[in-house]
Amino acid sequence: MMIINKLTYNPQYFIIFQFFAIIISCLMIFISSFLGGKSYGLDKQIPFESGVYAYGNTKIKMHINYYLIAIFFIIFDIESLYLYLWSVTIKIVKLEGFTEGILFIFTILVTLFYLFKMKALNWKYKNI
């Protein structure tokens, strides 16, 4: 038990772990650039869309609201995952975990009300 406490509470081991993780990741990327196959040609420059060649202008301008809605969806989706895990372990975390979960839900609701107030979720926009 004493050895585990020394390993878990020693920050030098975390720094060593991060160093080796970065080195191994860079090494894998470097090796894959040599071992990976490369292909060149005109077909490589053509965008592939279900086997159909594009015609006309393919550069469609998307409004920023589309990306904002996507980002908000991802954020709230991840928060719902945390809420699910919290609800599964509610018997283990007792009253302290319950109050922290309620504060988390309150933070989510405040964020959602703020987004409604700023009209960030409004799809109607003026063409500029």
Contacts in CASP RR format, 6 or more apart in sequence:
PFRMAT RR
TARGET T0000
AUTHOR 0000-0000-0000
METHOD contacts of the structure
MODEL  1
MMIINKLTYNPQYFIIFQFFAIIISCLMIFISSFLGGKSYGLDKQIPFES
GVYAYGNTKIKMHINYYLIAIFFIIFDIESLYLYLWSVTIKIVKLEGFTE
GILFIFTILVTLFYLFKMKALNWKYKNI
7 13 0 8 1.000
46 53 0 8 1.000
47 54 0 8 1.000
47 58 0 8 1.000
63 125 0 8 1.000
65 122 0 8 1.000
65 123 0 8 1.000
65 125 0 8 1.000
68 120 0 8 1.000
69 121 0 8 1.000
69 123 0 8 1.000
72 115 0 8 1.000
72 120 0 8 1.000
72 121 0 8 1.000
76 108 0 8 1.000
76 112 0 8 1.000
79 104 0 8 1.000
79 108 0 8 1.000
82 104 0 8 1.000
83 101 0 8 1.000
83 104 0 8 1.000
83 105 0 8 1.000
86 93 0 8 1.000
86 97 0 8 1.000
86 101 0 8 1.000
86 104 0 8 1.000
90 97 0 8 1.000
90 98 0 8 1.000
93 100 0 8 1.000
115 121 0 8 1.000
END
